């Protein structure tokens, strides 16, 4: 995705500040900047950090001769830059996690993050290993390396 003028500090050859992605090689850089995930994060970034008083989606609507007040919410979500085929599809989107997350970001709230450290781990002191699930732990106990120790 091409960066707008004045955003060279956001999209460099070695780092994408919008996605917090370190870009090591040419192929990785090209793949990242052309990815859907990057494009989605850039759209969200510009919604939260408008340039010249408006986001790209609003500018696009204005160029098509439509004012910002006449958008049918059953046909388009300007926050997520999505269009819908029916009111049912639109309603499903508005009740979804992605829309709720973007709405929270737009309102300045921090999205809820999964708390690290609550994940259960299982340790085998005999072998000095830590396993992520009870299934892995039982498989380890039955394994030949553990049996040998």
Residue frames relative to the residue before (quaternion, step in Angstrom):
aa qw qx qy qz dx dy dz
X 1.0000 0.0000 0.0000 0.0000 0.00 0.00 0.00
X 0.4108 -0.7081 0.5166 0.2507 3.55 -0.84 0.92
X 0.3680 -0.7257 0.5335 0.2307 3.53 -1.01 0.78
X 0.5195 -0.6283 0.4729 0.3342 3.58 -1.05 0.72
X 0.6560 -0.5053 0.3720 0.4195 3.55 -1.22 0.41
X 0.7931 0.3124 -0.2344 0.4674 3.55 -1.07 0.77
X 0.6682 0.4964 -0.3099 0.4595 3.61 1.22 0.04
X 0.2478 0.7933 -0.5221 0.1912 3.58 1.12 0.53
X 0.6371 0.5291 -0.3402 0.4455 3.61 1.10 -0.57
X 0.6362 0.5205 -0.3340 0.4612 3.62 1.18 -0.38
X 0.7985 0.1989 -0.0651 0.5645 3.56 1.00 -0.88
X 0.0604 0.8049 -0.5856 0.0745 3.59 -0.11 1.25
X 0.6675 -0.5015 0.3599 0.4165 3.55 -1.28 0.08
X 0.7731 0.3409 -0.1933 0.4988 3.59 1.15 -0.46
X 0.8147 0.1413 -0.0639 0.5588 3.61 1.21 -0.26
X 0.1956 -0.7420 0.6306 0.1162 3.56 -1.06 0.84
X 0.3014 -0.7945 0.5027 0.1588 3.57 -0.33 1.26
X 0.6000 0.5685 -0.3680 0.4259 3.61 1.07 -0.60
X 0.7760 0.3184 -0.1560 0.5218 3.59 0.94 -0.89
X 0.3263 -0.7443 0.4989 0.3009 3.60 1.29 -0.28
X 0.4166 0.7126 -0.4540 0.3356 3.56 0.95 0.92
X 0.3131 -0.7202 0.5941 0.1742 3.54 -0.91 1.02
X 0.1518 -0.8033 0.5740 0.0468 3.59 -0.73 1.08
X 0.2066 -0.8452 0.4881 0.0688 3.53 -0.25 1.31
X 0.8195 0.1515 -0.0553 0.5499 3.58 0.87 -0.92
X 0.6815 -0.4726 0.3702 0.4185 3.55 -1.33 0.25
X 0.6806 0.4893 -0.3006 0.4549 3.60 0.86 -0.92
X 0.6362 0.5144 -0.3258 0.4739 3.59 1.04 -0.74
X 0.6405 0.5305 -0.3165 0.4562 3.58 0.99 -0.86
X 0.6695 0.4900 -0.2979 0.4721 3.58 0.88 -0.95
X 0.6634 0.5049 -0.3100 0.4571 3.59 0.88 -0.92
X 0.6645 0.5089 -0.3119 0.4496 3.58 0.94 -0.85
X 0.7263 0.4520 -0.2607 0.4474 3.57 0.71 -1.06
X 0.6980 0.4305 -0.2805 0.4989 3.62 1.18 -0.36
X 0.5135 0.6786 -0.4081 0.3307 3.61 1.25 -0.08
X 0.5854 -0.5797 0.4424 0.3544 3.55 -1.22 0.54
X 0.6223 0.5549 -0.3429 0.4328 3.57 1.00 -0.81
X 0.6455 0.5052 -0.3120 0.4804 3.60 0.97 -0.86
X 0.6605 0.5111 -0.3127 0.4525 3.59 0.87 -0.93
X 0.6467 0.5196 -0.3133 0.4622 3.57 1.00 -0.81
X 0.6765 0.4835 -0.2944 0.4711 3.59 0.93 -0.87
X 0.6239 0.5273 -0.3378 0.4676 3.59 1.08 -0.67
X 0.6284 0.5213 -0.3337 0.4712 3.60 0.99 -0.83
X 0.6656 0.4934 -0.3021 0.4715 3.58 0.91 -0.91
X 0.6195 0.5487 -0.3385 0.4478 3.58 0.99 -0.83
X 0.7147 0.4430 -0.2682 0.4701 3.60 0.84 -0.93
X 0.5722 0.5474 -0.3912 0.4689 3.59 1.18 -0.36
X 0.7278 0.4279 -0.2313 0.4835 3.56 1.01 -0.86
X 0.7616 0.2288 -0.1274 0.5929 3.60 1.23 -0.50
X 0.0921 -0.8519 0.5122 0.0581 3.61 0.46 1.15
X 0.2985 -0.7227 0.6005 0.1677 3.52 -1.19 0.74
X 0.8543 0.0373 -0.0482 0.5162 3.59 -0.96 0.88
X 0.7278 -0.4839 0.2417 0.4216 3.58 0.97 0.87
X 0.8203 0.1527 -0.1223 0.5375 3.58 1.09 0.31
X 0.4843 -0.6610 0.4893 0.2986 3.53 -1.19 0.49
X 0.6819 -0.4996 0.3273 0.4222 3.62 -1.17 0.41
X 0.6356 0.5314 -0.3493 0.4378 3.64 0.95 -0.76
X 0.6603 0.4953 -0.3114 0.4709 3.60 0.97 -0.81
X 0.6310 0.5236 -0.3329 0.4656 3.59 1.03 -0.77
X 0.6433 0.5263 -0.3215 0.4536 3.56 0.99 -0.85
X 0.6421 0.5153 -0.3180 0.4701 3.60 0.96 -0.83
X 0.6619 0.5135 -0.3080 0.4510 3.56 0.94 -0.91
X 0.6474 0.5211 -0.3189 0.4556 3.58 1.03 -0.78
X 0.6771 0.4840 -0.2900 0.4723 3.60 1.14 -0.59
X 0.5981 -0.6163 0.3447 0.3790 3.59 1.25 0.23
X 0.5874 0.5537 -0.3761 0.4548 3.58 1.23 0.24
X 0.3390 -0.7218 0.5505 0.2472 3.59 -0.97 0.72
X 0.6735 -0.5507 0.3344 0.3624 3.57 -1.23 0.48
X 0.6629 0.5352 -0.3124 0.4201 3.61 1.15 -0.42
X 0.6932 0.5046 -0.2803 0.4315 3.61 1.15 -0.37
X 0.3895 0.7226 -0.4905 0.2926 3.62 1.17 0.37
X 0.3201 -0.7343 0.5709 0.1800 3.57 -0.83 1.03
X 0.3862 -0.7551 0.4843 0.2150 3.59 -0.52 1.19
X 0.6364 0.5184 -0.3365 0.4615 3.60 1.19 -0.33
X 0.7064 0.4224 -0.2609 0.5045 3.57 1.28 -0.12
X 0.8257 0.0690 0.0265 0.5592 3.58 1.09 -0.68
X 0.1422 -0.7314 0.6582 0.1081 3.57 -1.15 0.73
X 0.2808 -0.7938 0.5162 0.1563 3.58 -0.32 1.23
X 0.5778 0.5904 -0.3780 0.4178 3.60 1.13 -0.55
X 0.7857 0.2950 -0.1426 0.5247 3.58 0.89 -0.95
X 0.3654 -0.7545 0.4636 0.2868 3.58 1.36 -0.04
X 0.4655 0.6572 -0.4502 0.3856 3.55 0.88 1.05
X 0.1910 -0.7474 0.6188 0.1482 3.55 -1.20 0.53
X 0.2710 -0.7862 0.5453 0.1051 3.55 -1.14 0.73
X 0.4481 -0.6941 0.5052 0.2495 3.55 -1.21 0.60
X 0.8068 0.0409 -0.0147 0.5893 3.59 1.20 -0.43
X 0.6572 -0.5039 0.3853 0.4071 3.55 -1.31 0.24
X 0.6087 0.5582 -0.3491 0.4428 3.60 1.09 -0.66
X 0.6553 0.4950 -0.2988 0.4862 3.57 0.96 -0.89
X 0.6400 0.5213 -0.3191 0.4657 3.59 0.98 -0.83
X 0.6584 0.5124 -0.3061 0.4585 3.58 0.89 -0.93
X 0.6304 0.5296 -0.3210 0.4681 3.58 1.01 -0.82
X 0.6475 0.5169 -0.3123 0.4648 3.59 0.98 -0.85
X 0.6936 0.4923 -0.2855 0.4416 3.58 0.83 -0.99
X 0.6822 0.4537 -0.2860 0.4970 3.60 1.18 -0.44
X 0.5634 0.6578 -0.3539 0.3529 3.57 1.28 -0.23
X 0.6839 -0.5162 0.3642 0.3648 3.52 -1.39 0.35
X 0.6549 0.5310 -0.3272 0.4267 3.60 0.90 -0.88
X 0.6679 0.4846 -0.3046 0.4758 3.58 0.88 -0.91
X 0.6491 0.5223 -0.3185 0.4521 3.59 0.94 -0.87
X 0.6456 0.5210 -0.3155 0.4607 3.59 0.98 -0.82
X 0.6849 0.4747 -0.2862 0.4730 3.58 0.89 -0.91
X 0.6198 0.5363 -0.3376 0.4628 3.57 1.07 -0.70
X 0.6369 0.5160 -0.3209 0.4745 3.59 0.99 -0.81
X 0.6559 0.5066 -0.3130 0.4638 3.59 0.93 -0.88
X 0.6526 0.5204 -0.3108 0.4546 3.57 0.98 -0.85
X 0.7017 0.4501 -0.2541 0.4903 3.58 1.06 -0.77
X 0.5639 -0.6407 0.3640 0.3729 3.57 1.30 0.03
X 0.5090 0.6249 -0.4378 0.3985 3.58 1.23 0.20
X 0.4537 -0.6585 0.5227 0.2957 3.54 -1.17 0.60
X 0.4502 -0.6754 0.4972 0.3065 3.61 -0.89 0.82
X 0.5108 -0.6313 0.4763 0.3371 3.56 -1.10 0.64
X 0.1798 -0.7852 0.5884 0.0696 3.51 -0.86 1.03
X 0.5262 -0.5922 0.4909 0.3626 3.54 -1.16 0.57
X 0.4192 -0.7284 0.4898 0.2319 3.54 -0.79 1.05
X 0.3477 -0.7356 0.5350 0.2273 3.57 -0.68 1.06
X 0.7119 0.4537 -0.3268 0.4249 3.53 -1.19 0.54
X 0.6278 0.5314 -0.3556 0.4438 3.60 1.16 -0.24
X 0.5050 0.6436 -0.4224 0.3903 3.57 1.27 -0.17
X 0.4088 -0.7233 0.5076 0.2280 3.56 -0.85 0.98
X 0.0492 -0.7798 0.6232 0.0314 3.57 -1.05 0.76
X 0.2481 -0.7575 0.5935 0.1115 3.52 -1.21 0.65
X 0.1532 -0.8176 0.5531 0.0462 3.57 -0.71 1.12
X 0.2050 -0.7225 0.6464 0.1348 3.52 -1.18 0.73
X 0.2873 -0.7917 0.5157 0.1572 3.57 -0.32 1.26
X 0.5739 0.5977 -0.3757 0.4151 3.59 1.15 -0.54
X 0.7932 0.2918 -0.1283 0.5189 3.57 0.90 -0.99
X 0.3455 -0.7569 0.4756 0.2854 3.60 1.30 -0.20
X 0.4943 0.6087 -0.4671 0.4086 3.56 0.81 1.07
X 0.2256 -0.7400 0.6170 0.1445 3.54 -1.27 0.55
X 0.1485 -0.8013 0.5781 0.0413 3.55 -0.87 1.03
X 0.5166 -0.7061 0.4178 0.2449 3.56 -1.12 0.77
X 0.8073 0.1549 -0.0851 0.5631 3.61 1.10 -0.44
X 0.6359 -0.5326 0.4020 0.3877 3.53 -1.28 0.40
X 0.6070 0.5593 -0.3459 0.4463 3.57 1.13 -0.68
X 0.6546 0.4967 -0.3048 0.4815 3.58 0.98 -0.88
X 0.6351 0.5402 -0.3263 0.4453 3.58 1.00 -0.81
X 0.6775 0.4770 -0.2958 0.4753 3.60 0.89 -0.92
X 0.6306 0.5179 -0.3316 0.4734 3.59 1.02 -0.77
X 0.6319 0.5313 -0.3286 0.4588 3.59 1.01 -0.79
X 0.6620 0.5200 -0.3091 0.4425 3.59 0.91 -0.93
X 0.6893 0.4609 -0.2661 0.4915 3.59 1.12 -0.65
X 0.5599 0.6593 -0.3651 0.3443 3.59 1.25 -0.39
X 0.6429 -0.5703 0.3731 0.3497 3.53 -1.24 0.57
X 0.6374 0.5300 -0.3452 0.4400 3.64 0.97 -0.73
X 0.6667 0.4802 -0.3021 0.4834 3.58 0.95 -0.84
X 0.6448 0.5300 -0.3177 0.4499 3.58 0.94 -0.90
X 0.6473 0.5286 -0.3152 0.4498 3.60 1.02 -0.80
X 0.6819 0.4696 -0.2876 0.4813 3.60 1.04 -0.76
